[in-house]
């Protein structure tokens, strides 16, 4: 029988449901930024600590009815926010939680998750208490549902709200590698299947479609499926018609997706916590065309109180968990297209779960489609495409994928060869030829860094066989006909620390993303967007082309133009690229040249470059990707430039010399470069902490500026282990100053 609001007010869940007076996603125009979300979380942390009592716990709810509920939630939220379990106040809080008796499913479900987070960095210190809590939870259920109390006597017909929290405890146990019998997972899953309404939703009891319980049902079903069916999905595609559980989930997700626009008002922070769990579990970035995380964050930014809270301790904890867990970095996007894109619906869920546990840092994944704005694809550095059949990509689809990789993204395509996927591989090869006709898909040699501990793991090249499309700087495309997705889906590891398929994916992630410990958050893109606003001046510069790989990053100029407008209020005009022979007559004060490959500059070309700089022009030359101080090898382009400079200017006096850090170029009024920063892996191999531009002086001024550290990739803005050079911000500042200095 459905409980009335009056009865609900007597228990903890009533508070969960009634907090939050502003409709979810009410104002899309409210301020949203990564910095604002971080500040809101920090203020929430302060509030939760302010409510800690003298015994290092928190006040219970309803007197003695729920003694540890709010405290368990506060500890869970604080740990997820980054507070160390070794921090003195937190150690005492965890000790309070351990010694305070509690039999309520709500409370134990939350504290089980607190134990799991604390175990990540304490060598499983709290694993035994977690195991004990979960054992009590399981022993208190006769049919896969849970009641309010966990007294060890099995009960039937619990409601769905308490049942969700029982499964939350089991989920925490599974994350901590505590075994739970298949029969237990099956009973729990069957409870949710039995209680689903014909429309796809759930209610507290009986048949219905209450938004909070529908979110609870979907998240609970995913927990069960992930712990039951991974091995089955390896043997055949996990289509909805093959598995009843997937049909149940898809029906529920379809209902949530369709009705999301009208949901949220009056359900508050508890509902938002449910949506966050569903969004992360199913990978959806949008529900009903709405960015669930951005809109939820906007609501919370608007409704946070001056003391940093969103009401009581439990409401604040739910709100913080939404912001924190939703903000965790998205490492992989999976492309939804018109075809068999989702044979393994839990492949990336399993991969990111393994990586999160292995590296003690939470990684997310999500689903994107070809209708989304490309900006949303940049939530993640890697776009994963899987299948067995030929995708029917349109010209517009191919253009969007090209833009994604040229804006700094990388595509990873995986043939699901268990199902005989030659049509998929053939189609992807054809797509890549259309997308990037200047570059070819080539098999990586066995010793390439993507297979080696230089990136992270040594993995057998024969078990992965990566093929790559490279622009000479970084991998734009990585393709494999080895069915990595099958291993991810199954969670199968051939060794204690992960199979080559997990390790290989980790190597790709680190190579593409630069590292794994400081990734950008959800909704934060490296790609610059024009913020509008006035400009103070217009400057024209030239891009130089030659017979070679003169334009490895074709979006670098576009990114530079956007950043010059946003950050320097300069309209930068870069017309069609001009040949070297046209430099002397171009009439522009600055020309920019980049490259990766060897170039045989002709005598006429070296003479034209010399005429240009002796006539008052400045030539900026950089090695795209850098000159191989770390990964990627020495770039032949650097040798070609050095040879050309010797041809143009003989004698020691005209040899390129490093500009002093006090040079006028670095000390422009209003644009002094004080703190230059290198990419982390570049800095590890250097002793210098100042700019590394070398200059050929002509008439007392730096007429040729040569950088063997990358500037070009830095302008695009992406991270990558393949690039040696400056951080994107420092790369822009250096090029900005060169533009302003030469056009005074």
N, C-alpha and C positions, 0 to 999 in steps of 0.2 A: 504494500500500500504506500502511495506517495506521502511523504511527510509534509506537513503544513509549515508555513513560514514561522509560525509561533513556536513549533517544536524545534525547528532548525536553529532558532535564536538561542536555544539552550546548549548547543554543542559547538564545537570548534568550527565546523564547516560553515555555519551560518555567517561567522565573521569573514571567512574566506570569500563568500559569495556577495556580501553586501558592501564591501569596501569599494571605493572608486566611484565617484559621482559623475565623472566626465565620460561621455560615450567614447568607446574605443575608436581611435583613428578619427577623432572629430575634426581636427584642423590640419590639413596637409601642408599649410603654409607656415606652421610654427617652425621656429629655428631648430634645425637638426644638423649635428656635426659630430664627428668622432670625439672632439674635445669636450663638447657639451655632455655627451653620454658618460665619458670618463669622470667629469666633474660631478655629475648626478650620482654615480656609483660611489665616489669618494665621500660625498655628503651623506649618503645612506649608510656607509660604513661608520662614520662618526656617530650617527644617530643610534645605530644598534649597540655600539660600545657604550654609549651614554646610558643605556637601559640595563646594562649589566649590574647585578646586585652584589651585595657584600659577600655572598657565598659563591660568587663567580658564575652564577646562573642567571636566568631571566624569570620573571614572574610567569606563573602558569596561567592557563585560560580556564575560566569557570571554577575558580578555587582549586580544589584538588582533582577535578575531573580530568584535566589534561595538563599534568604538572610540567612536562618537558616539551610540550608542543611548540610554543613560541621560541623557547631557547634552542631547541633542535634546529628550527628553521633559521634562526639568527646565526648559529654556528655554521650551518650549511652554506648560507649566503656569504658569510665572512670568508670562509675557506675558498669558495669559488671566486671571490673578489681578489684573491691573491694573498690573504693573510696566512702566514706560515703556521702549521700546527705546532711548531717549536717555539713560537712567540709566547712569552710568559703568560700573558692574559689568556691566550688561546689554549695553552696547555692546561691551565686551571679550569677553563670552561669545558674542555673535553673531559677532564676528571670529574667535574660536576655532573655532566651528562651521563657518565658511566655509573656513578654511584647513586643517582636518583632513580628510584623505581618507577616504572610506568608500564601499563599493560594496554594502552590504547593504540589501535592500528595507525591512526593518524600520526601520532607522535613517533612510533617506532619506524614507520615508513620514512619519515623525515630524518630521524637520527641515523638510520641505516645509510642514507646518502651522505650524511656528514662523516660517518666512519669511512666510507669508501673514498671520499676526497682526501681525508686525513691520511689514509693508508698509502696514497700515491708517493708521499715524500717522507714516510716514517718507517720504511721497511716493513710494512703491514703490521704496525704496532697494534692496531685496533681490529685486526681480522677476526680474532676469536670472539670478541663481543659482537661483531657484526654477524658472525656465524650463529651465535646463540640467539640473537634477535630474530634472525630469519627462520631458524628452526621453530621458534615459538609461533611465528606468523603462520608457517606452513601447517603446524600441528593443530592450529585453530580453525582450519577449513576442512569441510567435508566434501564440498562440491566445486571448489575452485573460486568461490566467492568468499568475502571476509566481512565479519561483523565489527563492531566497535572495540570489543575486548579480545585480547590474546591470552586467555587463561589456560590454553593447552587442550581444551575440550573441543573437538571438531563440530562445527556448526554449518548449517545450510542456509541458503537464501539470504545472504548478506546483500547490502545495497551496493550500487556501482561506485559511489563516492568512496566508501571505505575499501572496496575491492581494488580501486586504483592505487590506494596507498599501500595495500598489501603487496601488490605487484611492484611498486616502487622499491620496496625493501628487497624483493627477489632480484630485481634489475641490478641494484647495488651489489648484491652478492655475486651475480654473474660477472659483473665488471671486475670483481676482485677474485675471480677464478674459484669461487666456492661452488662445488658441484650441487646441482639440484636435479632430482630424478625427472626423466622425461614424462613420466605419468603425472607429476605435479604440474609441469608446464601445460600438458594437454588438458588437464582438468580446468585450469585457469582460462585457457583459450576457449574451451567449450562453453564456459560460463558466459563469456562475452558474445560468442556466436548465438547462444540461446536467447540472450536478452536484447539483441539488436531489433530495432523496429523495421517494418517493411520499407520505410522511407530511407533507412540507412543510419539513423541516429540511435541514441540511447537516452534513457531517463534514469532517475535514481533507482526506481523499482518499476516493474511492469514495462509496458511498451510506450515509448515516447521519443521525443527529439529535442531534449534540452541541450543547449549549446555546450555548457560546461561538461556534461556527461558524454556528449558526442566526442569532444576532444579527448576526454579521459579514455573512452573506448578505443579510439584509433591508436593512441599512444600505447595502451595496454596490449592491443593486438600485435603491434610491432614488436614489443618486448618478447611476446610469446613466439612469434614467427622467427625472430632472430635467434632464438635459443632452441628451436625445434627443426627448422627446415633447411639450414644452409647446405648440408650434404646432399639433400635431394635436388636442390637447384643446379648442382654441378652436372647431374646425369641428364637433365632435360631442361628446356626453357621453363622459367617460372611464370607461366601465363596464368591469368586469373581463372580461366576455364579448367586448368589442371589442379588447382588447389582451392578448396573452399575458403580457407583462411584469407587468401589474397582477394577473393571475390568480396568477402565481408569488408576488408579494409578498403578496397577501391570504391565500393558502394558508399561507405561512410565518408571517404575523402571527397568523393564527387558531391555529396550533399553539403559538406562543410564548404567546399570551394564555391558551389552555386549560391549558398545563402550567407556567405561571410559578410556581405555588405550591410546586412541588417543586424548583425550580431555585435555584442559588446556592451551596449548600454545596460547598466545595472548589474552586470556580472563581474565587473571589476578585475582585481589583480589575480584572483584564482583562475579566472577564465584566460587571462593573458598568459599565465604560467602554462596552462593546458595547450594553448595555441603555439607557444614556443616549443613545447615538447613535440607536438605534431609536426610543426614546420621543420624541425631539425631531423625528426625521424624519417619523414617521407621525402625530404629534400626540396619541397616546394618553396620557391622564393615569393610567389604570389598566391593569394587566395582571391578568387573572383577578380583578378586583375589588380589587386591591391598588394603593395609591399607590406606584408604583415609585420616585419620587424621595424621598418622605418616608421610606419604609422603608430605602432605600439610605443616606440621610443618617443615619438613626438607627444603622444598623450601623457606619458610619464614625465617628460621634461616640463610640460605645462602644469601638471597637477602636483608636482613635488612641493612639499611645504617648506617654509623657511628653516625649520629645524632639520631638514634633510630627510624627513620621513614621507611616507604615503599613508599615514594613519598609524595603526598599531604596529607592533613588532612583526606580526605575521604578514600583514599587508605590505610592509616595507620589504620584508624578506622575499615575498613573491615577486615584487616589482624589481628588486635587484637581480634576482635569478633570471627574470626575463631579459633585462639589459645585458647581464654578464654572459649568459649562455648564448644568447642571440648574437652577441658581439664577437664571439670566438671566430677566429679566422676561417674563411672558406678556402680550402686548398684545391679542391676539384669541383668543377661544374660538369654535369652530365648533360649532353645535348639531346633534347627531345626532338625527333624529326618524324616525318611521315614514313614509317617503316618499323622494323623490329629492333628499336633502339633500347628496349628495356627487358631483354631476355633474362637478365640477372638483376632484378630490382634492388637487391641488397649488396651488390658488389662494392660500391664505394662506401656504404655504411660500414661494412665489415673492415675495409681497408683503413678508413679513418679511425675506427675504433681501435684497431691494432696499433696504429701509429700514435694515437693519443695515450694508450697505455705504455707503449715502449718509451716514449719521450716525455711522459709526465706533463703533457700539454694538450689541451683539447683542440682537435681539428674538426672542422665541419665540411660537409659537401652539400651541393644543392643541384636542382634541376633547372636548366634554362631552355628556352625554345627560340626558334628563328624569328618570332614576332617581337621579342623583347628588344628594347633599345640596347645597343652594344655596350653602353656604359654599365649596364647591369651584368654583362658577362665578365667585366673586370673585377667583380667581387673576388674571383679566383684567378690565379695565374695560369691554370691549366684547364683546357676544355677537353673533356673525354668523350669520344665517340665510339660506340660499340655496335656490333650487329653481325648478321650472317648474310643478309640480302643486300642488294645494291640500293643505297639511298637515292631517292629521286630529288636531288638538290637542284633548285632553280638557279639561274644566273644571279638573281638577287641574293640567294643564300650563299653562293660562292663568294660574292663581293663582301658580304658581311663577315664571313670567316677570314677573308683576306685582310679586311680592316682590323679585325681582332688581332691577328698575328703581327701586322705591321704597327699596331699600337702597343706592342710589347707582350702579347699573349703567346701561348704555345698550345698546339693541338696534340693530344695523344689519342691515336686511334688503335683500337684493339679488336682484332678479328676473333670472333668466338668460334674457333676452329673445331671445337667439339661437335658443332652442328654443320660442318662442311661449309666454310664461309668464303670460298674463293670469290663468289660474286661481290661480297662486301669489299674484299681487298682490292679487286680489280677496279671497282667503282671509286674507291678512295684514291687509288693511284691516279685515275683519270681526273678526279676532282682536284688533286694537288697540282697536276700539270696545268690545268686551267687556271688555278688560283695563283700559282707562282711559276710562270713559264721560264723564268731566268734561272731557276734552281732545280736540281734533280734530287729525287729520293735515292739515297745511297745507304748501303749496309755499313754500319759502324765497324771499324776494325776491332779485333779482340781486346786490344790494350787501351781502347778509348776510356777517358775518365768516367764516363757514365757507368762503366762496369767495375770501377776500382774504388778502393778505400780512400783515394784522394778526394772523392765526393762524400762517401759515407761507408758503403759496404763493398767488399769484393764479391761480385756475383758472376756466375758462369755465363759468358756471352752466348754459348750454345743453347742455353735454356731460355734466353730472352730474345736474341736476334733483333735488336733495335735497328730500324732503318730511319734515317733522318734527312729532312730538308733543312739545310743551313744557309744562312745568308753570309757566312764567313765570320759572323760575330757570335751567333747563338743558334740553338735548334728552334726553328719555327714549327716544324712538324716532327713528331716521333711516331713511328708506326711499328707494330709487331703483329706477326701472325701466330705468335704463341698466346694461348688463351689465358692471359693473366687474370681476366675477370672471373674465370671459373675458380681459381685458387682464392681470390679475394672473397667471392661469394661464400665459399665453403669455410673460410677461416682456417684453411689447412696450412700447417707449417711443417716442413720436413725437418726442421731443427728447432731447438728450444726458443730461438730468438727470431724465427720467421723464415719462410721459404724464400727462394730467390725471387719469386713473384712479388712478395711484400717488400723485400729489400730493394728490388729493381725499381718499384714504384717510388720508394723513399729516395733513392738516388735521383730519379727524375725530378721529384718535388724539390729536393735541395738544390739541384743544378739549376733548375728554372727559377726558383724563388730566392736563391741566394743563401738562405739558411732557414731553420725551422723554428727559431725562438723569438723572432720579432716580426712576425707577419702582420700585414695590414688587416684591419678588422672588416667585418661584413659592412658593405655599403661604402667602403673607402676605396677609391680607385687611384692608381698612379697616373692615369691619363688626365691631363689638364683640361678643364672646361672653361670656355670664355665666360667671365663673370660680368661682361658688359662694362659700362662706364666710359668716361671720356679719356682721350689721349692728349698728350702735350706736344708731341712732335711725330713726324714720319721719317723713317730712315730706310734707305734702300741698300741692300747688299746682294752679292752675286753668289750663286752656287756653281761650282766648277765641275764639269764632266770631262771624262777622258776615256780612252779605250781600255776599259777594265771595270771592276766592281766599284764604281764611283758613288753608288747610291744604295748601300746595304740596308740603311734604315730610312726609307722614303718618307716616314712620318716625322722625322726629327725636326725638319724645318717647320712643319705645321705646329708641332708642340712648342718650338721656340717662339713662333709668332704669338701663340696664345699666352705664353708666360710673359713675354715682353709687354703685352698689353695689360695683363692682369697685375703684374708686379713692378713694371717700370713706366707704365702709361705711355708706351711707345708703340706706334703702328709700324710694324716691321714688314717691309715688302721684299719678297724674294721671288723674282720672276722665273721664267724658264731658264734652266741651267745653260750655261754658256761654255763653249770649248775653250781650251787653254789659249789657242791662237787669238781668241777675241778679247782676252783680258786687257791688253794695253789700251784698247779703244772703248772699254765698257763705261768709263767715266764714273765708276763707283769706288768708294774709298776702302771697302772691305770685300774680299772674296773668300769663300770657305771651301775647303777641299777635304775629303775623307776617303778612306779605302781600307781594304783588308789584304788584297792580293798583290803580287809583284806587278810592277808597272815599268815598262821600258819607255821612259819619256824620251821623245826625239830631241835632237839638237834645237829644232825650231820651237818646240814646246818649252824647253828650259830657257831659251832666249826670250820667249814671250813672257814667262814668269818674271825673269829678271827685269825686262823693260817695265812691266807693270809696277813692281815695287820701287824701282828707281824713279818712276814717274810720280810717286807719291802714294801709291796704293799699298794696302797691307794684305798679306795672304796668310790666312789661318789654316793650318793643316793638322789634322789629328788622325790617329790610328783608331779606326772604329773597333771597339772591343778591347783596345789596349794592346800592348806589345808583349803579352804573355808572361808577366811576372808570376802569375799563378796558373790558372787553368787555361787551356785553349792553345798553348804553344805560341812561339814567336811569329808575329805577323810579317810576311814578306813585304808588305807595303812600307813598313818602317825602313827596311833596307833600301827600297827604291827611292824613298824621299831623301835619305842620307846621301845616296849616290848623286841624286839630282842637285842637291845643295852644294856638294863639292864641285860639280860641273859649273854651276852658276857663279860661285864665289870661291876663288882659290885663296890660300893663305890663312894663317892662324887668325888674323884679325877679323875675318868674316866667318869664322866657324860658329855654329849655333851655340850660344851660351845660355845658361839658366838665368832667367830674370830674377833679380833680387826681390825678396818679399816686400821691400819698401818701394818698389818701382811704381811710378805714377799710375800705371794701368790698374794696380791693385788698390790704390788709395784715392780713388775718385771721390770728390765731395758728395756725401749722401749715399755712396755705394762702396765704402771701404770694405774689402774682404778681410775680415779679422780671423775667422775660424774656418779654415779650409778642412774638409773632411773627405777621406777616401773610403771606398767600399771596404767593409771589414776585412775580407780576405786579402785585399790589396795592402791594407795597412799592416797586416801581420808580417808581410815580407819587406817592409820598408822601415827605415829609420827616420825619414824626413816627416815633418809636420807642416810643410808649407807648399805652395803651388809649384808645379814642376814644368811650367812652360819654358821652352828654350826659344831664343830669339836670334835672328840674324839682324844686326844693326846696319842700317843704311842711312847715311846723313844724320847720324845721332839718334835715330828713332828705331824702335823694333818693327822692322818691315816684314819679316817673315816670322810667324809664331808657330812653333812646332810642338805638338804634345804627343808623346808616345803613350801617355795614359789616356784612356777613352774620355771623350766629351760627347760623342754622338749618341751612344746608347743612353748616357746620362740625361740627355735632353728629352728623349722619349720617356724616360722615367722609370723603366722597369728594373727590378733586381735580377741578378743572375750571377752564378758562379763563373760563367764563361767570360765575364767582363772584368777587366782590370782597369780601374780608373777611379774617378771621383764619385761621391754620392750624387744622385740626381740634383739635389739642391745646390751643391757646390759646383757641379758642372754648369748649371744654368748661370750661377753668379759669375763664373769666369767668362763665359761667352757673352753675358750681358755687359760686363765691363769692357771686353774687347770691342763690342759694337759701339758702346757709348764713347770710349776713348778715341777710336778711329774716326768718329763722326762728330767731334766737338765743334 
